[in-house]
Amino acid sequence: MEFLVSFTLVTLLITGTVQITIHTLFLKRNADLNMKTAELASSFLEYLKSLPYESDVLKVGSREESIKEDGSLETFIRQWNVTDIAPNMKRIEVECFSENRRFKKTRLVLYLSKELGF
């Protein structure tokens, strides 16, 4: 009888520990993907800020690129849309997401002014 009670307690403790570990790994993977998409989007905005206002990359329209880094199993999609909101001002919206998780996107917006230079 004592053996059954102790065996049941140990089984419950091990099951709980395994569930917590699996949940923690799932949360870590989600956080890593969120960080990566934010990093890809923000670094691209920094790149766009360094370009001349008349650059081909900053012409009005929508574009998309696929990004696969060395050693990574994930493929990321980066989309950006450039619109003119005034004669000397552009709005650039960048979305970045994992190809496997299209519903979870990081979206950043940048406004560029030709007169101000940023």
N, C-alpha and C positions, 0 to 999 in steps of 0.2 A: 504494500500500500504506500509506504514511504517513497519507494522507488517511482511509482506512478505519479505521485504528487510532485516530486522533484523533477522528473522527466517533463511533465507538463509545464512547470515553471520555466525550465531551461528552454523548451521549445518556444514558449511565448516570448521570452526575452530575445532569442535569436531571430524570430520572425519580425519582431518590432525593430530590431537593429537593422536587418536587411531592408525593410521597407523605408526606414529613414535614410539609409545609404543610397538607395535607388532614387528616392525623391531628391536628395541633395545633388546627386550627379546630374539629374534632369535639370534642376535649377541652375547649376553651374554651366551646363551646355547652353541654355537659353541666355544666360548673362554673357557668356563668351561671344555668342552670335550677335547679341545687341551691341556689345562693345566694338566688335569688328565692323558692323555696318555703320556705326557712328564714326569710327575712325576713317573708313573709306569715304564717307560723305564729307566729313570736315576737311580731310586732306585734299579732296578734289576742289572744294570751295577755296581753299588757300591757293591752289594752283590757278583757278580761274581769276582770283584777285590779282595774281601776278602778270596776267596777260594784258596786252594792250586792248583798249576799248573796242577797236575795230577788228580784232582777231576773228578768224573763221570759226573758232570754237564758240565764240560769243554771238554768233549770228542768230537771228530769231528762228526758232523751231525746236523740235524735240529730237533727242538723240538717246541712244542706249548702247551700253557696252557690257560685256561679260568679263568677269575677273576671276581667275583661278590662280591662287598663289601656290608656290612650291611647298610641298609637304602638307598641303591642306586638302581634305576631301570635299570641302564645300566649294560651290561655285556661287559667286555673288553677281547680282545684276545692279548696275548703276544707270539710272535714267536721269536726264536733266532736260529742263524745258526753259528756253530763254524767250522772254517777251519784252517788248518795248512798252514802257508805261508812260514815258514822256520823251520829248525829242532827244534829251541827253541822259536818260536813265533807263536801266534795264533791270528786270526782275528775273532772277535765276533760281529755279526750284530744283533741288537735287533729291532724288529718292534712291535709297540703297537697301537691298534686301537679299536674303539667301534664296537661291533658286528653289530650294525645297520648302521654304516657308514664305511664300509670297504675301501672305496675309499680315506678316509682322514687318513693317517698313520703318526705316528711319528717314525722316523728311526734314531738310534744312532749306532755308530761303536766304538768298543774298540779293541785296540791292546795290547796283553799281552806278555811280554817277561819273559821267565823262568830265564834268567841270571840276569835281572834287578829286578825281583820280583814284577813287576807291568805292 
